[in-house]
């Protein structure tokens, strides 16, 4: 997989800094996305349906909800990146992740099908970013009223996923990872 350099601070909203800074910049972000998918699939396949559908507290998402949130967010950021690469200057709107989760019905989807969708989404993401040249990766646009580059989208997808996996391990599966 190609190496996508770390985005500069002016290529994304400050909100995403935590995600981007959590990534090991010595390893290709695409290789990290590929490894994360493999590790996550291994983890998710070991969990019972009861664990996958439960939340750690009232009003919180289930693990299946988080998996669907990761898929939806990845799709949104790849779509943004595609628009920027194609030099579409239309500002990309904010999306409400809580509404997405509420209306996705992840707990009603079989685990097998949810993980197939996760895998398909990740394969699409890797193929898309791997086919971009250096100039395309530097293209930028506006998303949620902030500048964002194509390469920042790749890094945000990776850091966002790592953020949620940390929450899953700390709050949902602490007995397994303590």
C-alpha positions as CSV (number, residue, x, y, z in Angstrom):
1,X,0.0,0.0,0.0
2,X,1.2,3.5,-0.7
3,X,2.3,5.8,2.0
4,X,0.1,8.9,2.5
5,X,1.9,11.6,4.4
6,X,0.5,13.1,7.5
7,X,-1.8,16.1,6.9
8,X,-0.8,19.5,8.1
9,X,-2.8,21.2,10.8
10,X,-4.5,23.5,8.2
11,X,-5.9,20.5,6.4
12,X,-8.6,19.5,8.9
13,X,-10.7,20.9,11.8
14,X,-9.1,20.9,15.2
15,X,-11.7,18.5,16.3
16,X,-9.9,15.7,14.4
17,X,-6.4,16.3,15.8
18,X,-6.9,13.7,18.5
19,X,-7.6,11.1,15.8
20,X,-4.7,12.1,13.6
21,X,-2.2,12.3,16.4
22,X,-3.1,8.8,17.6
23,X,-1.7,7.3,14.4
24,X,1.8,6.0,14.1
25,X,3.2,8.2,11.3
26,X,6.1,5.8,10.6
27,X,3.6,3.2,9.1
28,X,1.5,3.8,6.0
29,X,-2.0,4.8,7.1
30,X,-3.4,2.5,4.4
31,X,-1.5,-0.5,5.9
32,X,-2.8,0.5,9.3
33,X,-6.4,0.6,8.0
34,X,-5.8,-2.9,6.5
35,X,-4.4,-4.2,9.7
36,X,-7.1,-2.6,11.8
37,X,-9.8,-4.3,9.7
38,X,-8.1,-7.7,10.1
39,X,-7.7,-7.2,13.9
40,X,-11.2,-5.9,14.3
41,X,-12.9,-8.7,12.4
42,X,-11.0,-11.2,14.5
43,X,-12.2,-9.5,17.7
44,X,-15.8,-9.0,16.5
45,X,-16.1,-12.6,15.4
46,X,-15.2,-13.8,18.9
47,X,-18.0,-11.8,20.6
48,X,-21.4,-13.3,21.3
49,X,-24.5,-11.7,19.9
50,X,-25.5,-10.7,23.4
51,X,-22.2,-8.7,23.9
52,X,-22.5,-7.2,20.4
53,X,-26.0,-6.0,21.1
54,X,-25.4,-4.6,24.5
55,X,-24.3,-1.1,25.6
56,X,-22.1,-0.4,28.6
57,X,-24.6,2.1,29.9
58,X,-28.2,3.3,29.4
59,X,-28.5,5.4,26.2
60,X,-25.1,4.3,24.8
61,X,-24.6,2.6,21.5
62,X,-24.2,-1.2,21.2
63,X,-21.0,-2.6,19.7
64,X,-23.0,-3.4,16.6
65,X,-24.1,0.3,16.5
66,X,-20.4,1.3,16.7
67,X,-19.5,-1.0,13.9
68,X,-22.3,0.5,11.7
69,X,-21.1,4.0,12.8
70,X,-17.6,3.1,11.7
71,X,-18.9,2.0,8.3
72,X,-21.1,5.1,7.9
73,X,-18.4,7.5,8.9
74,X,-15.9,5.8,6.6
75,X,-18.4,6.2,3.7
76,X,-18.9,9.8,4.5
77,X,-15.2,10.6,4.6
78,X,-14.4,8.7,1.4
79,X,-17.3,10.5,-0.3
80,X,-15.9,13.8,0.8
81,X,-12.4,12.8,-0.4
82,X,-13.9,11.8,-3.8
83,X,-15.7,15.1,-4.2
84,X,-12.4,17.0,-3.3
85,X,-10.4,14.8,-5.7
86,X,-12.8,15.6,-8.5
87,X,-12.4,19.3,-7.7
88,X,-16.0,19.7,-6.7
89,X,-16.0,22.9,-4.6
90,X,-19.4,22.3,-3.1
91,X,-19.2,22.5,0.7
92,X,-19.8,19.1,2.2
93,X,-22.4,19.2,5.0
94,X,-22.2,18.1,8.6
95,X,-23.7,14.7,9.3
96,X,-25.5,13.7,12.5
97,X,-23.9,10.4,13.7
98,X,-26.6,10.0,16.3
99,X,-29.4,10.1,13.7
100,X,-27.4,7.8,11.4
101,X,-27.0,5.2,14.3
102,X,-30.6,5.6,15.4
103,X,-31.9,4.9,11.9
104,X,-29.4,2.2,10.8
105,X,-30.9,-0.6,12.9
106,X,-27.6,-2.3,13.3
107,X,-28.8,-4.7,16.0
108,X,-31.3,-6.1,13.6
109,X,-28.6,-7.0,11.0
110,X,-26.9,-10.4,11.3
111,X,-23.4,-10.2,12.6
112,X,-22.2,-12.0,9.5
113,X,-23.8,-9.4,7.2
114,X,-22.7,-6.5,9.2
115,X,-19.1,-7.7,9.1
116,X,-19.4,-8.4,5.3
117,X,-20.5,-4.7,4.9
118,X,-17.6,-3.6,7.1
119,X,-15.1,-5.6,5.0
120,X,-16.6,-4.3,1.7
121,X,-16.5,-0.7,2.9
122,X,-12.8,-1.1,4.0
123,X,-11.8,-2.7,0.7
124,X,-13.4,0.1,-1.2
125,X,-11.6,2.7,1.0
126,X,-8.2,1.0,0.5
127,X,-8.7,0.8,-3.3
128,X,-9.9,4.4,-3.6
129,X,-7.0,5.9,-1.6
130,X,-4.4,3.6,-3.1
131,X,-5.3,4.7,-6.6
132,X,-4.7,8.4,-5.9
133,X,-1.5,10.3,-6.9
134,X,0.4,12.8,-4.7
135,X,-1.4,15.8,-6.2
136,X,-4.8,14.3,-5.7
137,X,-4.1,13.5,-2.0
138,X,-3.3,17.2,-1.5
139,X,-6.6,18.4,-3.0
140,X,-8.9,19.9,-0.5
141,X,-12.4,21.2,0.0
142,X,-14.8,22.2,2.8
143,X,-16.6,19.8,5.1
144,X,-18.7,20.9,8.0
145,X,-17.5,24.5,7.4
146,X,-13.8,23.6,7.8
147,X,-11.1,23.0,5.3
148,X,-10.3,19.3,4.7
149,X,-7.8,17.6,2.5
150,X,-8.1,14.2,0.8
151,X,-5.2,12.8,2.8
152,X,-6.7,14.1,6.0
153,X,-9.8,12.0,5.2
154,X,-7.7,8.8,5.2
155,X,-6.1,9.7,8.4
156,X,-9.3,10.7,10.1
157,X,-11.0,7.4,9.1
158,X,-8.1,5.5,10.7
159,X,-7.9,7.6,13.9
160,X,-11.6,7.6,14.3
161,X,-11.7,3.8,14.1
162,X,-8.9,3.5,16.6
163,X,-10.7,5.9,19.0
164,X,-13.9,3.7,18.9
165,X,-11.9,0.5,19.3
166,X,-10.3,1.9,22.4
167,X,-13.7,2.7,23.8
168,X,-14.9,-0.8,23.0
169,X,-12.0,-2.4,24.8
170,X,-12.1,0.0,27.8
171,X,-15.9,0.3,28.4
172,X,-17.5,-2.8,26.8
173,X,-14.8,-5.5,27.1
174,X,-12.7,-4.3,30.0
175,X,-12.9,-7.8,31.6
176,X,-11.1,-9.2,28.5
177,X,-8.5,-6.4,28.2
178,X,-7.6,-5.5,31.8
